[in-house]
Amino acid sequence: MSPLWMTKKLEKLYDKLIAPLTIAFRDMEFEGLLIDENKMNELDQQLQEKIKLADIALRAAAGLEEDANLNSTNQLVKIIYSFEKNDDGEWIQVEDFGLGLYPFEFTKKGAPSTNEETLTKVKAMVEEEFTARGLKVE
């Protein structure tokens, strides 16, 4: 039985890219990899600042309080899709809160999905809309 890369006709990819890199990967595994700690810390600070700015922008756009937990699935559903559970446990749309985007997918239990694939689609849709309006996407 042939390896998967052969059955998928990827021999050229393997020969030109993967095979030559195996030596470099082997060397990195056995010898380690030098990392510039100062540069790594500088990049960390830059990323933390970008995350903070994105957090502030999202909170402002969705009308969120500072203590809103963006790691909470329920709050994320409310922020992105303007959906929340009513007293009967059903998902209903809230008119005066959140971004009001329509969910691409729902979970098996009927909740708007916030999995990585769905959020990637939401991101692409938002970027497309920004571009269509002539706004800069970062």
Backbone as CSV, one residue per row, in Angstrom:
resi,resn,N_x,N_y,N_z,CA_x,CA_y,CA_z,C_x,C_y,C_z
1,MET,0.840,-1.185,0.000,0.000,0.000,0.000,0.884,1.247,0.000
2,SER,0.589,2.176,-0.876,1.378,3.402,-1.014,1.050,4.384,0.100
3,PRO,2.038,5.219,0.485,1.743,6.284,1.450,0.695,7.239,0.887
4,LEU,0.013,7.950,1.769,-1.057,8.862,1.375,-0.584,9.897,0.362
5,TRP,0.628,10.443,0.559,1.110,11.485,-0.348,1.283,10.955,-1.759
6,MET,1.547,9.636,-1.912,1.676,9.059,-3.255,0.300,8.859,-3.888
7,THR,-0.675,8.423,-3.091,-2.011,8.190,-3.637,-2.684,9.495,-4.030
8,LYS,-2.299,10.582,-3.427,-2.879,11.890,-3.741,-2.070,12.639,-4.809
9,LYS,-1.102,11.941,-5.408,-0.255,12.526,-6.459,0.483,13.766,-5.965
10,LEU,1.070,13.629,-4.795,1.804,14.743,-4.208,3.309,14.474,-4.186
11,GLU,3.765,13.596,-5.083,5.181,13.233,-5.090,6.086,14.453,-5.290
12,LYS,5.671,15.340,-6.198,6.480,16.533,-6.480,6.602,17.412,-5.237
13,LEU,5.499,17.593,-4.523,5.520,18.371,-3.286,6.464,17.724,-2.274
14,TYR,6.366,16.414,-2.162,7.225,15.703,-1.216,8.692,15.845,-1.613
15,ASP,8.993,15.590,-2.893,10.386,15.631,-3.357,11.006,17.020,-3.267
16,LYS,10.232,18.046,-3.610,10.776,19.407,-3.687,10.754,20.163,-2.364
17,LEU,9.784,19.847,-1.498,9.623,20.641,-0.280,9.848,19.842,0.998
18,ILE,9.124,18.766,1.141,9.138,18.044,2.412,10.452,17.296,2.640
19,ALA,10.890,16.509,1.661,12.108,15.711,1.837,13.329,16.564,2.176
20,PRO,13.579,17.667,1.440,14.750,18.481,1.796,14.674,19.089,3.203
21,LEU,13.465,19.332,3.705,13.325,19.947,5.021,13.499,18.963,6.174
22,THR,13.439,17.678,5.896,13.526,16.702,6.991,14.852,16.815,7.740
23,ILE,15.920,17.127,7.039,17.222,17.277,7.697,17.206,18.484,8.630
24,ALA,16.631,19.590,8.154,16.552,20.791,8.994,15.680,20.530,10.216
25,PHE,14.562,19.850,10.022,13.687,19.529,11.152,14.388,18.600,12.136
26,ARG,15.148,17.633,11.624,15.892,16.717,12.489,16.903,17.496,13.323
27,ASP,17.629,18.397,12.667,18.637,19.184,13.385,17.990,20.055,14.465
28,MET,16.851,20.672,14.146,16.164,21.498,15.141,15.704,20.653,16.318
29,GLU,15.248,19.438,16.041,14.763,18.576,17.117,15.893,18.159,18.047
30,PHE,17.057,17.843,17.486,18.165,17.365,18.304,19.002,18.486,18.904
31,GLU,19.148,19.595,18.182,20.033,20.660,18.642,19.291,21.840,19.253
32,GLY,18.004,21.900,19.059,17.230,23.022,19.567,17.215,24.162,18.566
33,LEU,16.634,25.269,19.001,16.475,26.418,18.125,16.776,27.673,18.931
34,LEU,17.636,28.528,18.413,17.970,29.764,19.119,16.825,30.755,18.994
35,ILE,16.482,31.364,20.103,15.410,32.349,20.121,15.932,33.622,20.754
36,ASP,15.679,34.728,20.100,16.054,36.030,20.629,14.973,36.434,21.635
37,GLU,15.293,36.310,22.924,14.303,36.585,23.961,13.836,38.031,23.951
38,ASN,14.734,38.949,23.668,14.344,40.363,23.615,13.327,40.597,22.498
39,LYS,13.590,40.023,21.320,12.666,40.177,20.193,11.336,39.489,20.512
40,MET,11.398,38.323,21.146,10.180,37.611,21.514,9.346,38.440,22.490
41,ASN,9.984,39.060,23.467,9.267,39.912,24.424,8.691,41.150,23.747
42,GLU,9.450,41.710,22.797,8.971,42.870,22.042,7.722,42.500,21.229
43,LEU,7.766,41.348,20.560,6.606,40.883,19.789,5.418,40.595,20.703
44,ASP,5.698,40.043,21.872,4.637,39.764,22.833,3.937,41.053,23.243
45,GLN,4.720,42.090,23.528,4.134,43.378,23.912,3.293,43.967,22.783
46,GLN,3.789,43.849,21.542,3.042,44.364,20.395,1.719,43.612,20.231
47,LEU,1.774,42.294,20.363,0.550,41.495,20.228,-0.431,41.792,21.353
48,GLN,0.066,41.944,22.570,-0.814,42.261,23.694,-1.507,43.604,23.477
49,GLU,-0.786,44.560,22.914,-1.371,45.871,22.633,-2.450,45.761,21.558
50,LYS,-2.183,44.962,20.509,-3.187,44.763,19.451,-4.430,44.072,20.008
51,ILE,-4.226,43.096,20.871,-5.352,42.395,21.489,-6.174,43.366,22.332
52,LYS,-5.482,44.221,23.083,-6.171,45.192,23.926,-6.997,46.163,23.079
53,LEU,-6.415,46.656,21.978,-7.122,47.580,21.100,-8.327,46.903,20.436
54,ALA,-8.150,45.641,20.012,-9.261,44.897,19.406,-10.363,44.671,20.431
55,ASP,-9.992,44.378,21.659,-10.956,44.169,22.744,-11.755,45.449,22.988
56,ILE,-11.066,46.582,23.040,-11.731,47.878,23.258,-12.689,48.177,22.103
57,ALA,-12.238,47.944,20.858,-13.078,48.215,19.687,-14.315,47.322,19.674
58,LEU,-14.144,46.041,20.004,-15.280,45.115,20.030,-16.276,45.524,21.106
59,ARG,-15.772,45.836,22.269,-16.658,46.247,23.361,-17.437,47.521,22.997
60,ALA,-16.755,48.464,22.341,-17.420,49.709,21.955,-18.474,49.450,20.871
61,ALA,-18.131,48.627,19.876,-19.058,48.350,18.773,-20.299,47.602,19.251
62,ALA,-20.113,46.728,20.229,-21.232,45.914,20.711,-21.917,46.531,21.925
63,GLY,-21.403,47.634,22.429,-22.002,48.272,23.596,-21.811,47.461,24.868
64,LEU,-20.624,46.896,25.016,-20.352,46.018,26.167,-19.819,46.778,27.363
65,GLU,-20.091,46.209,28.501,-19.497,46.708,29.742,-18.069,46.173,29.834
66,GLU,-17.245,46.822,30.634,-15.857,46.382,30.774,-15.732,44.989,31.369
67,ASP,-16.704,44.590,32.193,-16.592,43.293,32.852,-17.208,42.142,32.041
68,ALA,-17.657,42.406,30.804,-18.214,41.346,29.959,-17.125,40.316,29.672
69,ASN,-17.479,39.045,29.791,-16.518,37.963,29.611,-16.562,37.466,28.174
70,LEU,-15.563,37.830,27.371,-15.523,37.427,25.971,-15.162,35.955,25.806
71,ASN,-14.789,35.289,26.874,-14.512,33.850,26.823,-15.760,33.024,27.114
72,SER,-16.855,33.663,27.454,-18.114,32.975,27.721,-18.858,32.769,26.403
73,THR,-19.202,31.516,26.104,-19.927,31.217,24.867,-21.250,31.971,24.819
74,ASN,-21.993,31.979,25.909,-23.285,32.672,25.923,-23.123,34.165,25.657
75,GLN,-22.109,34.780,26.276,-21.903,36.207,26.046,-21.405,36.474,24.630
76,LEU,-20.589,35.570,24.100,-20.102,35.727,22.738,-21.254,35.642,21.737
77,VAL,-22.182,34.709,21.968,-23.373,34.592,21.120,-24.176,35.886,21.183
78,LYS,-24.307,36.429,22.369,-25.064,37.673,22.527,-24.362,38.838,21.830
79,ILE,-23.053,38.889,21.938,-22.278,39.981,21.346,-22.296,39.916,19.821
80,ILE,-21.991,38.753,19.260,-21.866,38.642,17.803,-23.220,38.589,17.110
81,TYR,-24.109,37.747,17.635,-25.371,37.487,16.943,-26.584,38.202,17.547
82,SER,-26.411,38.837,18.695,-27.531,39.477,19.398,-28.612,38.463,19.770
83,PHE,-28.197,37.269,20.140,-29.104,36.224,20.592,-28.835,35.956,22.066
84,GLU,-29.884,35.671,22.816,-29.721,35.239,24.199,-30.863,34.296,24.549
85,LYS,-30.662,33.539,25.614,-31.698,32.603,26.052,-32.762,33.353,26.836
86,ASN,-34.015,33.022,26.549,-35.095,33.597,27.350,-35.342,32.709,28.566
87,ASP,-36.372,33.004,29.343,-36.653,32.249,30.564,-37.000,30.785,30.286
88,ASP,-37.464,30.485,29.068,-37.802,29.115,28.695,-36.609,28.357,28.116
89,GLY,-35.452,29.007,28.054,-34.250,28.370,27.530,-34.155,28.395,26.011
90,GLU,-35.023,29.163,25.352,-34.997,29.286,23.892,-34.128,30.476,23.494
91,TRP,-33.472,30.350,22.347,-32.637,31.443,21.849,-33.509,32.441,21.095
92,ILE,-33.447,33.691,21.526,-34.218,34.749,20.884,-33.273,35.884,20.514
93,GLN,-33.645,36.658,19.500,-32.812,37.783,19.096,-33.137,39.006,19.941
94,VAL,-32.077,39.692,20.370,-32.193,40.897,21.179,-31.903,42.080,20.266
95,GLU,-32.836,42.996,20.170,-32.726,44.097,19.208,-31.710,45.161,19.608
96,ASP,-31.545,45.415,20.885,-30.771,46.578,21.316,-29.382,46.243,21.869
97,PHE,-28.858,45.086,21.480,-27.564,44.701,22.031,-26.786,43.904,20.997
98,GLY,-25.495,44.066,20.960,-24.619,43.257,20.120,-24.522,43.756,18.695
99,LEU,-23.831,42.946,17.886,-23.556,43.320,16.506,-24.667,42.916,15.542
100,GLY,-25.507,41.981,15.945,-26.665,41.605,15.141,-26.370,40.814,13.884
101,LEU,-25.226,40.121,13.822,-24.924,39.297,12.663,-25.769,38.024,12.711
102,TYR,-26.120,37.487,11.536,-26.926,36.274,11.515,-26.002,35.064,11.628
103,PRO,-26.335,34.109,12.496,-25.477,32.923,12.668,-25.421,32.065,11.405
104,PHE,-24.219,31.639,11.037,-24.054,30.740,9.898,-24.515,29.327,10.245
105,GLU,-24.241,28.930,11.465,-24.527,27.564,11.885,-25.076,27.579,13.306
106,PHE,-25.734,26.474,13.632,-26.260,26.286,14.975,-25.734,24.963,15.521
107,THR,-25.608,24.878,16.837,-25.182,23.636,17.467,-26.339,22.633,17.450
108,LYS,-26.054,21.411,17.857,-27.093,20.378,17.913,-28.220,20.757,18.873
109,LYS,-27.896,21.566,19.872,-28.909,21.996,20.848,-29.633,23.269,20.411
110,GLY,-29.314,23.784,19.215,-30.023,24.942,18.688,-29.402,26.283,18.990
111,ALA,-28.242,26.302,19.623,-27.579,27.565,19.930,-26.778,28.045,18.715
112,PRO,-26.692,29.345,18.499,-25.812,29.849,17.443,-24.377,29.383,17.718
113,SER,-23.715,28.899,16.700,-22.384,28.318,16.869,-21.315,29.390,17.025
114,THR,-20.352,29.100,17.911,-19.185,29.971,18.071,-17.907,29.165,17.908
115,ASN,-17.990,28.044,17.159,-16.767,27.253,16.969,-15.814,27.996,16.029
116,GLU,-14.588,27.514,15.926,-13.555,28.213,15.164,-13.950,28.387,13.698
117,GLU,-14.511,27.351,13.097,-14.894,27.414,11.684,-15.933,28.511,11.445
118,THR,-16.920,28.574,12.315,-17.977,29.580,12.174,-17.425,30.980,12.393
119,LEU,-16.600,31.150,13.418,-16.029,32.471,13.679,-15.108,32.921,12.543
120,THR,-14.446,31.962,11.887,-13.619,32.293,10.722,-14.494,32.816,9.584
121,LYS,-15.675,32.203,9.406,-16.612,32.676,8.382,-17.125,34.082,8.727
122,VAL,-17.412,34.297,9.989,-17.881,35.621,10.430,-16.800,36.658,10.153
123,LYS,-15.567,36.328,10.488,-14.446,37.242,10.266,-14.309,37.580,8.781
124,ALA,-14.398,36.566,7.919,-14.286,36.797,6.479,-15.413,37.700,5.984
125,MET,-16.619,37.476,6.504,-17.760,38.286,6.109,-17.559,39.741,6.522
126,VAL,-17.080,39.946,7.728,-16.851,41.312,8.224,-15.754,41.991,7.406
127,GLU,-14.667,41.254,7.121,-13.587,41.825,6.317,-14.070,42.189,4.915
128,GLU,-14.905,41.331,4.335,-15.462,41.605,3.007,-16.318,42.878,3.028
129,GLU,-17.099,43.024,4.079,-17.946,44.218,4.205,-17.087,45.473,4.390
130,PHE,-16.039,45.373,5.197,-15.131,46.508,5.389,-14.516,46.909,4.059
131,THR,-14.046,45.919,3.299,-13.421,46.188,2.010,-14.415,46.835,1.049
132,ALA,-15.641,46.320,1.026,-16.669,46.875,0.150,-16.975,48.332,0.489
133,ARG,-16.808,48.687,1.740,-17.075,50.063,2.172,-15.827,50.945,2.089
134,GLY,-14.718,50.362,1.609,-13.484,51.128,1.462,-12.768,51.370,2.776
135,LEU,-13.050,50.530,3.768,-12.395,50.673,5.072,-11.187,49.762,5.128
136,LYS,-10.231,50.124,5.950,-9.001,49.350,6.081,-9.233,48.173,7.036
137,VAL,-8.805,46.975,6.602,-8.898,45.778,7.435,-7.505,45.453,7.923
138,GLU,-7.361,45.342,9.254,-6.037,45.012,9.815,-6.058,43.644,10.403
